[in-house]
Amino acid sequence: MQIADMVADQLAALKAEGNYRVFADLERVRGAFPAATRRSGAAAAPVTVWCSNDYLGMGQHPGVLAAMHAALDRSGAGAGGTRNISGTTHDHVLLEAELADLHGKEAALLFTSGYVSNWAALGTLGSRIPGCLILSDALNHASMIEGIRHSRAQKAIWRHNDLADLEAKLAAEPLERPKIVAFESVYSMDGDIAPIAEICDLADRYNAITYLDEVHAVGLYGPRGGGVAERDGVMDRVTVIEGTLGKAFGVVGGYIAASADLCDFVRSFASGFIFTTALPPHVAAGAAASIRHLKHSDAERQLQRRRVAEVRARFDAIGLPHLPNPSHIVPLMVGDPVKCKFISDTLLDRHGIYIQPINYPTVPKGTERLRITPSPVHGADDVDRLCHALEDLWTQCQLARMPRAAQ
């Protein structure tokens, strides 16, 4: 069989399973998010986005846009090269200072994405620390898995958020062996939250350092948006905090915050940092403006929590099965890849509502879902249209409902 035939066969199988991904051609409407325009050839139709990771709508915030326009006028479009050669600009320096301050660390280091920051930082720490063991939560993001694999360090996978299993694996190692406990705060598919303080207790007891991915938490939790570790008062106990600028902060990029020496260590040895063109200065300026705003404004976070609670209450009232969790993520469980895609397609085509289906391999087979992210920029009318459309489609697809909430 020729390679072209193998490629075609695997794509056909993916489509037959209902797991083939189709991109929606969308154009966000400036200043009106979650409103967007769907493009299809010459046709255009309005849609409302319900699955964005721009959790607080900061990608449309006037202060963020103004900072980016000013930086474009001041510095032009690109950074001009890698950070080591010609790409470190004053906007990068200012942003790293904002990030270090946000997390109460000595320093921070920017990357081009959250994926790259995990891949580069974990890959460098694991490969450059002799004899290092990385203990990774079973549900860690692909970027963390890739970083650990790239490091070629020995790894141990501990059951998701299972403190007893983590302790057993730590206790089995010599106390003096270098160890990194790698985990996330908010897990983006189920929306559950790690017991950070208890993990830090175990790391202290067994002489390990901690690496915490807060990408789905920065901007959203804590009095200044420092994440779940800030909310829980344990930022000082976490060795490395990794985050993103592309979700609640509304721009793009990733980073780590840690001691000055550790950031310098990654800066000096990480190929994913050394050989990559730096973020454009206007992106760094926009991210810094977003971070500064959310350090002082809690209004967006408070309104988002109210909107999340409202959507969950409406789902309960009509019996739609959503995973209970303490976070801002509302996983609406479908459990069938074909029906999940059908609901997503129909929401978009008939109701102007955009929610991407989440199927295997992102989630295990049989747990297919619509991952809904209510935000402070969704209005009451948006919630009404979403719930009415989902109720109709749930009936059409003959999907199971939860017992309805008492009226």
DRENDO-1510 file (C-alpha; in Angstrom, 1 decimal, always signed):
<recs>
REC; n; res; u; v; w
REC; 1; MET; +0.0; +0.0; +0.0 .
REC; 2; GLN; +1.3; +3.4; -0.9 .
REC; 3; ILE; +1.7; +6.2; +1.7 .
REC; 4; ALA; -1.0; +8.3; +0.1 .
REC; 5; ASP; -3.4; +5.4; +0.5 .
REC; 6; MET; -2.5; +4.9; +4.1 .
REC; 7; VAL; -3.1; +8.6; +4.8 .
REC; 8; ALA; -6.5; +8.5; +3.1 .
REC; 9; ASP; -7.5; +5.3; +4.9 .
REC; 10; GLN; -6.7; +6.8; +8.3 .
REC; 11; LEU; -8.6; +10.0; +7.6 .
REC; 12; ALA; -11.6; +8.0; +6.4 .
REC; 13; ALA; -11.5; +5.9; +9.6 .
REC; 14; LEU; -11.3; +9.1; +11.7 .
REC; 15; LYS; -14.4; +10.5; +10.0 .
REC; 16; ALA; -16.3; +7.2; +10.4 .
REC; 17; GLU; -15.6; +7.2; +14.1 .
REC; 18; GLY; -17.0; +10.7; +14.4 .
REC; 19; ASN; -13.6; +12.0; +15.6 .
REC; 20; TYR; -12.6; +14.1; +12.6 .
REC; 21; ARG; -12.2; +17.7; +13.4 .
REC; 22; VAL; -13.5; +20.5; +11.1 .
REC; 23; PHE; -12.5; +24.1; +11.6 .
REC; 24; ALA; -15.1; +26.7; +11.7 .
REC; 25; ASP; -14.1; +29.8; +9.7 .
REC; 26; LEU; -14.9; +32.5; +12.3 .
REC; 27; GLU; -14.1; +36.2; +12.6 .
REC; 28; ARG; -14.5; +37.7; +16.0 .
REC; 29; VAL; -16.3; +41.0; +16.1 .
REC; 30; ARG; -14.1; +43.6; +17.8 .
REC; 31; GLY; -15.6; +45.0; +21.0 .
REC; 32; ALA; -18.6; +42.6; +20.8 .
REC; 33; PHE; -17.2; +39.2; +21.9 .
REC; 34; PRO; -18.7; +36.6; +22.1 .
REC; 35; ALA; -20.2; +37.7; +18.8 .
REC; 36; ALA; -18.4; +36.4; +15.7 .
REC; 37; THR; -19.1; +36.1; +12.0 .
REC; 38; ARG; -19.0; +32.7; +10.4 .
REC; 39; ARG; -17.6; +32.7; +6.9 .
REC; 40; SER; -18.5; +30.2; +4.2 .
REC; 41; GLY; -17.5; +31.2; +0.8 .
REC; 42; ALA; -19.2; +34.5; +0.1 .
REC; 43; ALA; -21.8; +33.9; +2.8 .
REC; 44; ALA; -21.6; +35.3; +6.3 .
REC; 45; ALA; -23.7; +34.6; +9.3 .
REC; 46; PRO; -23.6; +35.8; +13.0 .
REC; 47; VAL; -22.7; +33.3; +15.7 .
REC; 48; THR; -22.2; +33.4; +19.5 .
REC; 49; VAL; -19.1; +31.6; +20.7 .
REC; 50; TRP; -19.5; +29.4; +23.9 .
REC; 51; CYS; -16.3; +27.5; +23.9 .
REC; 52; SER; -13.5; +30.1; +23.9 .
REC; 53; ASN; -10.6; +30.0; +26.3 .
REC; 54; ASP; -10.6; +33.8; +26.2 .
REC; 55; TYR; -12.4; +33.3; +29.5 .
REC; 56; LEU; -12.9; +36.9; +30.5 .
REC; 57; GLY; -13.1; +38.5; +27.1 .
REC; 58; MET; -9.8; +40.3; +27.7 .
REC; 59; GLY; -8.9; +39.8; +24.0 .
REC; 60; GLN; -11.5; +42.6; +23.3 .
REC; 61; HIS; -10.7; +44.8; +26.3 .
REC; 62; PRO; -10.2; +48.4; +25.2 .
REC; 63; GLY; -7.1; +48.8; +27.4 .
REC; 64; VAL; -5.5; +45.8; +25.9 .
REC; 65; LEU; -6.2; +46.9; +22.4 .
REC; 66; ALA; -5.0; +50.4; +23.1 .
REC; 67; ALA; -1.7; +49.1; +24.5 .
REC; 68; MET; -1.2; +46.9; +21.4 .
REC; 69; HIS; -1.9; +49.8; +19.0 .
REC; 70; ALA; +0.5; +52.0; +20.9 .
REC; 71; ALA; +3.2; +49.4; +20.8 .
REC; 72; LEU; +2.7; +48.9; +17.0 .
REC; 73; ASP; +3.0; +52.6; +16.4 .
REC; 74; ARG; +6.1; +52.7; +18.7 .
REC; 75; SER; +8.0; +49.5; +17.7 .
REC; 76; GLY; +6.4; +48.1; +14.6 .
REC; 77; ALA; +5.2; +44.5; +14.0 .
REC; 78; GLY; +7.9; +41.9; +14.8 .
REC; 79; ALA; +10.5; +41.3; +17.5 .
REC; 80; GLY; +13.2; +40.9; +14.9 .
REC; 81; GLY; +14.7; +37.6; +16.0 .
REC; 82; THR; +15.3; +35.3; +18.8 .
REC; 83; ARG; +15.6; +36.7; +22.3 .
REC; 84; ASN; +19.4; +35.9; +22.3 .
REC; 85; ILE; +20.1; +37.7; +19.0 .
REC; 86; SER; +17.9; +40.7; +18.4 .
REC; 87; GLY; +14.5; +39.9; +19.8 .
REC; 88; THR; +14.5; +41.1; +23.4 .
REC; 89; THR; +12.6; +44.3; +23.5 .
REC; 90; HIS; +11.7; +46.6; +26.4 .
REC; 91; ASP; +8.1; +45.3; +26.2 .
REC; 92; HIS; +9.4; +41.7; +26.9 .
REC; 93; VAL; +11.3; +43.0; +29.9 .
REC; 94; LEU; +8.3; +44.8; +31.3 .
REC; 95; LEU; +6.0; +41.8; +30.8 .
REC; 96; GLU; +8.4; +39.4; +32.5 .
REC; 97; ALA; +8.5; +41.8; +35.5 .
REC; 98; GLU; +4.7; +41.9; +35.6 .
REC; 99; LEU; +4.6; +38.1; +35.6 .
REC; 100; ALA; +7.2; +37.7; +38.3 .
REC; 101; ASP; +5.2; +40.2; +40.4 .
REC; 102; LEU; +1.9; +38.4; +39.7 .
REC; 103; HIS; +3.2; +35.1; +41.1 .
REC; 104; GLY; +5.5; +36.5; +43.8 .
REC; 105; LYS; +8.6; +35.1; +42.2 .
REC; 106; GLU; +12.1; +36.5; +41.6 .
REC; 107; ALA; +11.8; +36.2; +37.8 .
REC; 108; ALA; +9.8; +35.0; +34.9 .
REC; 109; LEU; +10.6; +33.8; +31.4 .
REC; 110; LEU; +8.5; +34.3; +28.2 .
REC; 111; PHE; +7.8; +31.7; +25.5 .
REC; 112; THR; +5.9; +31.8; +22.3 .
REC; 113; SER; +3.0; +29.6; +23.7 .
REC; 114; GLY; +1.9; +27.7; +26.8 .
REC; 115; TYR; +2.7; +24.5; +24.9 .
REC; 116; VAL; +6.2; +25.6; +24.3 .
REC; 117; SER; +6.8; +26.8; +27.8 .
REC; 118; ASN; +5.9; +23.4; +29.2 .
REC; 119; TRP; +7.8; +21.4; +26.6 .
REC; 120; ALA; +10.9; +23.6; +26.9 .
REC; 121; ALA; +11.0; +24.0; +30.7 .
REC; 122; LEU; +10.2; +20.4; +31.7 .
REC; 123; GLY; +12.4; +19.1; +28.9 .
REC; 124; THR; +15.3; +21.2; +30.1 .
REC; 125; LEU; +14.9; +20.5; +33.8 .
REC; 126; GLY; +14.5; +16.8; +33.2 .
REC; 127; SER; +17.5; +16.5; +30.9 .
REC; 128; ARG; +19.9; +18.8; +32.6 .
REC; 129; ILE; +19.5; +17.6; +36.2 .
REC; 130; PRO; +21.4; +14.4; +36.6 .
REC; 131; GLY; +19.3; +11.4; +37.8 .
REC; 132; CYS; +16.1; +13.4; +37.8 .
REC; 133; LEU; +12.7; +11.7; +38.3 .
REC; 134; ILE; +9.6; +13.5; +37.1 .
REC; 135; LEU; +6.4; +12.4; +38.8 .
REC; 136; SER; +3.5; +13.4; +36.4 .
REC; 137; ASP; -0.2; +13.5; +37.1 .
REC; 138; ALA; -2.0; +11.0; +34.9 .
REC; 139; LEU; -4.2; +13.7; +33.3 .
REC; 140; ASN; -1.4; +16.2; +32.6 .
REC; 141; HIS; -1.6; +18.2; +29.3 .
REC; 142; ALA; +0.0; +16.9; +26.2 .
REC; 143; SER; +2.6; +19.7; +26.3 .
REC; 144; MET; +3.8; +18.5; +29.7 .
REC; 145; ILE; +3.9; +14.9; +28.5 .
REC; 146; GLU; +6.0; +16.0; +25.5 .
REC; 147; GLY; +8.4; +17.9; +27.7 .
REC; 148; ILE; +8.9; +14.9; +29.9 .
REC; 149; ARG; +9.4; +12.6; +27.0 .
REC; 150; HIS; +11.8; +15.0; +25.3 .
REC; 151; SER; +13.9; +15.2; +28.5 .
REC; 152; ARG; +14.4; +11.4; +28.5 .
REC; 153; ALA; +14.3; +11.6; +32.3 .
REC; 154; GLN; +12.8; +8.7; +34.2 .
REC; 155; LYS; +9.1; +9.3; +34.8 .
REC; 156; ALA; +6.5; +8.0; +37.2 .
REC; 157; ILE; +2.8; +8.5; +36.4 .
REC; 158; TRP; +0.6; +9.0; +39.5 .
REC; 159; ARG; -3.1; +8.5; +39.5 .
REC; 160; HIS; -5.0; +11.8; +38.9 .
REC; 161; ASN; -5.1; +14.0; +42.1 .
REC; 162; ASP; -4.4; +10.8; +44.2 .
REC; 163; LEU; -2.2; +11.9; +47.1 .
REC; 164; ALA; -1.8; +8.4; +48.4 .
REC; 165; ASP; -0.4; +7.1; +45.1 .
REC; 166; LEU; +1.9; +10.2; +44.8 .
REC; 167; GLU; +3.2; +9.6; +48.3 .
REC; 168; ALA; +3.8; +5.9; +47.5 .
REC; 169; LYS; +5.9; +6.8; +44.5 .
REC; 170; LEU; +7.8; +9.5; +46.3 .
REC; 171; ALA; +8.5; +7.2; +49.2 .
REC; 172; ALA; +9.9; +4.5; +47.0 .
REC; 173; GLU; +12.8; +6.8; +45.9 .
REC; 174; PRO; +15.9; +7.8; +47.8 .
REC; 175; LEU; +15.4; +11.0; +49.6 .
REC; 176; GLU; +18.5; +12.6; +48.0 .
REC; 177; ARG; +17.3; +11.8; +44.4 .
REC; 178; PRO; +16.3; +14.9; +42.4 .
REC; 179; LYS; +12.5; +14.8; +41.9 .
REC; 180; ILE; +10.0; +17.0; +40.2 .
REC; 181; VAL; +6.3; +16.7; +40.9 .
REC; 182; ALA; +4.5; +18.0; +37.8 .
REC; 183; PHE; +0.8; +18.7; +37.9 .
REC; 184; GLU; -1.9; +21.2; +36.9 .
REC; 185; SER; -4.2; +23.4; +39.0 .
REC; 186; VAL; -7.4; +23.4; +36.8 .
REC; 187; TYR; -7.8; +20.4; +34.5 .
REC; 188; SER; -9.4; +21.7; +31.4 .
REC; 189; MET; -11.6; +18.9; +30.3 .
REC; 190; ASP; -13.2; +17.8; +33.6 .
REC; 191; GLY; -12.7; +21.2; +35.3 .
REC; 192; ASP; -11.5; +19.6; +38.6 .
REC; 193; ILE; -8.8; +21.3; +40.7 .
REC; 194; ALA; -5.7; +19.8; +42.3 .
REC; 195; PRO; -5.0; +19.8; +46.0 .
REC; 196; ILE; -2.0; +22.1; +45.7 .
REC; 197; ALA; -1.2; +22.6; +49.4 .
REC; 198; GLU; -1.2; +18.8; +50.0 .
REC; 199; ILE; +1.0; +18.1; +47.0 .
REC; 200; CYS; +3.4; +20.7; +48.3 .
REC; 201; ASP; +3.4; +19.0; +51.7 .
REC; 202; LEU; +4.4; +15.7; +50.1 .
REC; 203; ALA; +7.1; +17.4; +48.0 .
REC; 204; ASP; +8.6; +19.0; +51.1 .
REC; 205; ARG; +8.5; +15.7; +53.0 .
REC; 206; TYR; +10.2; +13.8; +50.2 .
REC; 207; ASN; +12.7; +16.4; +49.0 .
REC; 208; ALA; +11.0; +17.2; +45.7 .
REC; 209; ILE; +10.4; +20.4; +43.8 .
REC; 210; THR; +7.0; +21.3; +42.3 .
REC; 211; TYR; +6.1; +22.3; +38.8 .
REC; 212; LEU; +2.5; +23.7; +38.5 .
REC; 213; ASP; +0.7; +24.4; +35.3 .
REC; 214; GLU; -1.8; +27.2; +35.9 .
REC; 215; VAL; -2.8; +27.9; +32.3 .
REC; 216; HIS; -6.5; +27.5; +32.9 .
REC; 217; ALA; -6.4; +29.4; +36.2 .
REC; 218; VAL; -4.2; +32.5; +35.7 .
REC; 219; GLY; -6.3; +35.7; +35.5 .
REC; 220; LEU; -9.3; +33.8; +36.9 .
REC; 221; TYR; -8.5; +32.8; +40.5 .
REC; 222; GLY; -6.9; +34.7; +43.4 .
REC; 223; PRO; -7.3; +38.3; +44.4 .
REC; 224; ARG; -5.0; +39.5; +41.6 .
REC; 225; GLY; -5.5; +36.7; +39.1 .
REC; 226; GLY; -2.4; +34.7; +40.1 .
REC; 227; GLY; -4.2; +31.4; +39.8 .
REC; 228; VAL; -5.4; +28.7; +42.2 .
REC; 229; ALA; -2.1; +28.8; +44.1 .
REC; 230; GLU; -2.6; +32.5; +44.8 .
REC; 231; ARG; -6.2; +31.8; +45.9 .
REC; 232; ASP; -5.1; +29.1; +48.2 .
REC; 233; GLY; -2.1; +31.1; +49.6 .
REC; 234; VAL; +0.5; +28.7; +48.5 .
REC; 235; MET; +2.3; +30.4; +45.6 .
REC; 236; ASP; +5.5; +30.7; +47.7 .
REC; 237; ARG; +5.5; +26.9; +48.2 .
REC; 238; VAL; +5.5; +26.1; +44.4 .
REC; 239; THR; +8.9; +26.0; +42.8 .
REC; 240; VAL; +7.8; +26.7; +39.2 .
REC; 241; ILE; +4.5; +28.2; +38.1 .
REC; 242; GLU; +3.8; +27.9; +34.4 .
REC; 243; GLY; +1.1; +29.9; +32.7 .
REC; 244; THR; -0.3; +31.2; +29.5 .
REC; 245; LEU; -1.1; +34.6; +28.0 .
REC; 246; GLY; -3.5; +33.1; +25.5 .
REC; 247; LYS; -6.5; +32.2; +27.7 .
REC; 248; ALA; -7.8; +34.5; +30.4 .
REC; 249; PHE; -5.3; +37.2; +29.5 .
REC; 250; GLY; -6.6; +37.2; +26.0 .
REC; 251; VAL; -3.5; +37.4; +23.9 .
REC; 252; VAL; -0.9; +34.7; +23.1 .
REC; 253; GLY; +2.3; +33.3; +24.7 .
REC; 254; GLY; +3.5; +31.3; +27.6 .
REC; 255; TYR; +5.8; +31.7; +30.6 .
REC; 256; ILE; +7.3; +30.2; +33.7 .
REC; 257; ALA; +7.8; +32.1; +37.0 .
REC; 258; ALA; +10.4; +30.9; +39.5 .
REC; 259; SER; +13.6; +31.8; +41.2 .
REC; 260; ALA; +16.1; +34.0; +39.2 .
REC; 261; ASP; +18.5; +31.1; +38.9 .
REC; 262; LEU; +16.0; +28.6; +37.7 .
REC; 263; CYS; +14.6; +31.0; +35.0 .
REC; 264; ASP; +18.2; +31.7; +34.0 .
REC; 265; PHE; +18.9; +28.0; +33.8 .
REC; 266; VAL; +16.0; +27.4; +31.4 .
REC; 267; ARG; +16.8; +30.5; +29.4 .
REC; 268; SER; +20.4; +29.3; +29.0 .
REC; 269; PHE; +19.7; +25.7; +28.0 .
REC; 270; ALA; +16.2; +25.3; +26.6 .
REC; 271; SER; +16.3; +24.9; +22.8 .
REC; 272; GLY; +12.6; +25.8; +22.6 .
REC; 273; PHE; +13.5; +29.2; +23.9 .
REC; 274; ILE; +16.9; +29.8; +22.4 .
REC; 275; PHE; +16.0; +29.0; +18.8 .
REC; 276; THR; +12.5; +30.6; +18.6 .
REC; 277; THR; +11.7; +34.1; +17.3 .
REC; 278; ALA; +10.4; +36.2; +20.2 .
REC; 279; LEU; +6.8; +37.3; +20.6 .
REC; 280; PRO; +6.0; +40.6; +18.8 .
REC; 281; PRO; +6.4; +43.6; +21.1 .
REC; 282; HIS; +2.8; +44.6; +20.6 .
REC; 283; VAL; +1.7; +41.2; +21.9 .
REC; 284; ALA; +3.8; +41.6; +25.0 .
REC; 285; ALA; +2.5; +45.1; +25.5 .
REC; 286; GLY; -1.1; +43.8; +25.3 .
REC; 287; ALA; -0.5; +40.9; +27.7 .
REC; 288; ALA; +1.1; +43.3; +30.2 .
REC; 289; ALA; -1.9; +45.6; +30.0 .
REC; 290; SER; -4.3; +42.7; +30.5 .
REC; 291; ILE; -2.3; +41.4; +33.6 .
REC; 292; ARG; -2.1; +44.9; +35.1 .
REC; 293; HIS; -5.9; +45.3; +34.7 .
REC; 294; LEU; -6.8; +42.0; +36.2 .
REC; 295; LYS; -4.4; +42.6; +39.1 .
REC; 296; HIS; -6.7; +45.4; +40.2 .
REC; 297; SER; -10.1; +44.5; +38.8 .
REC; 298; ASP; -12.1; +41.7; +40.2 .
REC; 299; ALA; -15.3; +42.7; +38.3 .
REC; 300; GLU; -14.6; +40.3; +35.4 .
REC; 301; ARG; -14.0; +37.3; +37.7 .
REC; 302; GLN; -17.1; +38.0; +39.8 .
REC; 303; LEU; -19.4; +38.3; +36.8 .
REC; 304; GLN; -17.9; +35.2; +35.2 .
REC; 305; ARG; -18.7; +33.1; +38.4 .
REC; 306; ARG; -22.2; +34.4; +38.4 .
REC; 307; ARG; -22.6; +33.4; +34.7 .
REC; 308; VAL; -21.2; +30.0; +35.3 .
REC; 309; ALA; -23.6; +29.4; +38.2 .
REC; 310; GLU; -26.5; +30.6; +36.1 .
REC; 311; VAL; -25.7; +28.2; +33.2 .
REC; 312; ARG; -25.3; +25.3; +35.6 .
REC; 313; ALA; -28.6; +26.1; +37.3 .
REC; 314; ARG; -30.4; +26.3; +33.9 .
REC; 315; PHE; -28.9; +22.9; +32.9 .
REC; 316; ASP; -30.0; +21.4; +36.2 .
REC; 317; ALA; -33.6; +22.7; +35.6 .
REC; 318; ILE; -33.9; +20.9; +32.2 .
REC; 319; GLY; -31.9; +17.8; +33.2 .
REC; 320; LEU; -28.8; +18.3; +31.0 .
REC; 321; PRO; -25.9; +16.2; +32.4 .
REC; 322; HIS; -22.9; +18.3; +33.2 .
REC; 323; LEU; -19.9; +17.3; +35.3 .
REC; 324; PRO; -19.9; +18.9; +38.8 .
REC; 325; ASN; -16.7; +20.7; +39.5 .
REC; 326; PRO; -15.5; +23.8; +41.4 .
REC; 327; SER; -14.1; +25.6; +38.3 .
REC; 328; HIS; -15.3; +27.8; +35.5 .
REC; 329; ILE; -15.5; +25.0; +33.0 .
REC; 330; VAL; -18.9; +23.3; +32.3 .
REC; 331; PRO; -18.5; +19.9; +30.6 .
REC; 332; LEU; -21.8; +18.9; +29.1 .
REC; 333; MET; -21.6; +15.1; +28.7 .
REC; 334; VAL; -22.9; +13.5; +25.5 .
REC; 335; GLY; -21.1; +10.2; +25.6 .
REC; 336; ASP; -21.3; +9.5; +21.8 .
REC; 337; PRO; -18.9; +10.9; +19.2 .
REC; 338; VAL; -21.3; +11.0; +16.3 .
REC; 339; LYS; -24.1; +12.6; +18.4 .
REC; 340; CYS; -21.6; +15.0; +19.9 .
REC; 341; LYS; -20.5; +16.2; +16.5 .
REC; 342; PHE; -24.2; +16.3; +15.2 .
REC; 343; ILE; -25.2; +18.6; +18.2 .
REC; 344; SER; -22.2; +20.8; +17.6 .
REC; 345; ASP; -22.9; +21.1; +13.8 .
REC; 346; THR; -26.6; +21.7; +14.4 .
REC; 347; LEU; -26.0; +24.4; +17.0 .
REC; 348; LEU; -23.8; +26.2; +14.5 .
REC; 349; ASP; -25.9; +25.7; +11.4 .
REC; 350; ARG; -29.4; +26.3; +12.8 .
REC; 351; HIS; -28.9; +28.3; +16.0 .
REC; 352; GLY; -25.8; +30.4; +15.4 .
REC; 353; ILE; -24.1; +28.9; +18.5 .
REC; 354; TYR; -20.5; +27.7; +18.3 .
REC; 355; ILE; -19.3; +24.9; +20.7 .
REC; 356; GLN; -16.7; +22.6; +19.4 .
REC; 357; PRO; -17.2; +18.8; +20.1 .
REC; 358; ILE; -14.6; +17.3; +22.4 .
REC; 359; ASN; -14.0; +13.7; +21.3 .
REC; 360; TYR; -11.2; +11.1; +21.5 .
REC; 361; PRO; -8.2; +11.4; +21.8 .
REC; 362; THR; -8.7; +14.6; +23.8 .
REC; 363; VAL; -11.0; +12.7; +26.2 .
REC; 364; PRO; -11.5; +9.0; +26.6 .
REC; 365; LYS; -14.0; +7.2; +24.3 .
REC; 366; GLY; -17.5; +7.2; +25.8 .
REC; 367; THR; -16.9; +10.6; +27.6 .
REC; 368; GLU; -17.4; +12.8; +24.5 .
REC; 369; ARG; -18.7; +16.2; +25.5 .
REC; 370; LEU; -19.4; +19.9; +24.7 .
REC; 371; ARG; -17.0; +22.0; +26.7 .
REC; 372; ILE; -18.8; +25.2; +27.6 .
REC; 373; THR; -17.1; +28.2; +29.0 .
REC; 374; PRO; -19.5; +30.9; +30.2 .
REC; 375; SER; -17.9; +34.3; +30.4 .
REC; 376; PRO; -18.7; +37.8; +31.8 .
REC; 377; VAL; -19.5; +38.9; +28.2 .
REC; 378; HIS; -22.3; +36.4; +27.7 .
REC; 379; GLY; -25.6; +38.0; +28.3 .
REC; 380; ALA; -29.0; +36.7; +29.6 .
REC; 381; ASP; -30.3; +36.4; +26.0 .
REC; 382; ASP; -27.2; +34.3; +25.1 .
REC; 383; VAL; -27.9; +31.9; +28.0 .
REC; 384; ASP; -31.6; +31.6; +27.0 .
REC; 385; ARG; -30.8; +30.8; +23.3 .
REC; 386; LEU; -28.1; +28.2; +24.4 .
REC; 387; CYS; -30.4; +26.4; +26.8 .
REC; 388; HIS; -33.4; +26.3; +24.5 .
REC; 389; ALA; -31.3; +25.0; +21.6 .
REC; 390; LEU; -29.6; +22.3; +23.7 .
REC; 391; GLU; -32.9; +21.1; +25.2 .
REC; 392; ASP; -34.4; +20.6; +21.8 .
REC; 393; LEU; -31.3; +18.8; +20.5 .
REC; 394; TRP; -31.1; +16.6; +23.6 .
REC; 395; THR; -34.6; +15.4; +22.9 .
REC; 396; GLN; -33.9; +15.0; +19.1 .
REC; 397; CYS; -30.8; +12.8; +19.9 .
REC; 398; GLN; -32.7; +10.8; +22.5 .
REC; 399; LEU; -29.9; +11.4; +25.1 .
REC; 400; ALA; -30.3; +10.6; +28.7 .
REC; 401; ARG; -31.2; +13.4; +31.2 .
REC; 402; MET; -30.4; +13.9; +34.8 .
REC; 403; PRO; -33.3; +14.2; +37.3 .
REC; 404; ARG; -34.7; +17.7; +36.9 .
REC; 405; ALA; -34.1; +20.2; +39.6 .
REC; 406; ALA; -37.0; +21.0; +41.9 .
REC; 407; GLN; -39.1; +23.8; +40.4 .
</recs>
